[in-house]
Structures are given as structure tokens and as C-alpha cells.
């Protein structure tokens, strides 16, 4: 669970901005977008395959 504590003279807008940034960092917004519509199992497999290939390529060519 993401918690945001109010700092000194922080406005509500700044607090909401920090909350959104934390949600983005945790991957919450990405997960919500992904689960907001039905994804076929074959599409899910393809997405996972692309992600693993991307990770492998990054390990091989780190620059």
C-alpha cells in the first residue's frame, strides 16, 4: 500500500504529484492499464516473450 505523509508547508497539489510519482514507480498505473481490458493468453505470452528478449538484449549490450 502506498502512503504519502504531508511535509511541512506542502500543498495538496504537491502531495498528489508525489503520490502519482510513487504509483508510477511501483508499476501500479501500468498494472491498472494492463488489467483494464481483456488480454488473450496468446497476447500475454507474446508480451512476456518480448519483455524477456528485451532484458536479454540489455544484458548482452549494456551500453
N, C-alpha and C positions, 0 to 999 in steps of 0.2 A: 504494500500500500504506500502511495506517495503522500508525504506530508510536507507542507510548506509552513514554516513559522514566520511570523511577521517580524521584520527587523525594525529597529529604531523608528525613524521617520519615513518608513516605506509606504508608498501609496498602494492602493488596491491594484492599479494597473501594473505596477512593477511586480507585485506578488503573483498576479495571474501570468505575467510574462515568464517569471521563474518557474511557475508550475508547468506551463506549456513546454519549456525547455527540458524540464525533468522528465516529462511524459515522452518527449521525443527521444531523449537519451535512453530511457528504459525500453523503448520499442513499443510502447503502448499504442501510439497512434497508428503505427504500421500494422500492428496486430488487429486493431479495430477495423481498419480499412480492408484488411485481408478477409476477415470473417463477416464483413457486412453483406457479402454476396456469396452464392454457392460456387464452389470451385470443384470441378470434376477431378476425380482421382488421378487421371492421366495428366491433367494440367499441374496438379500438385507435385507429381513425380518429376515432370519437366522442370518446374521451378526449383525443386531441390537439387536436381542434376546440374542446372545452370549455376546454382549457388556453390556447389562443391567444385565445379570446374573453375569458377572464378577464384575460389580460395586456393586451389592447387596452382593456378597460374600466378597468383600473387606470391606464393611461397617460392616458386621457381624463379620468378623475375621480380625481386623486391624493389627495384629502382623505378 
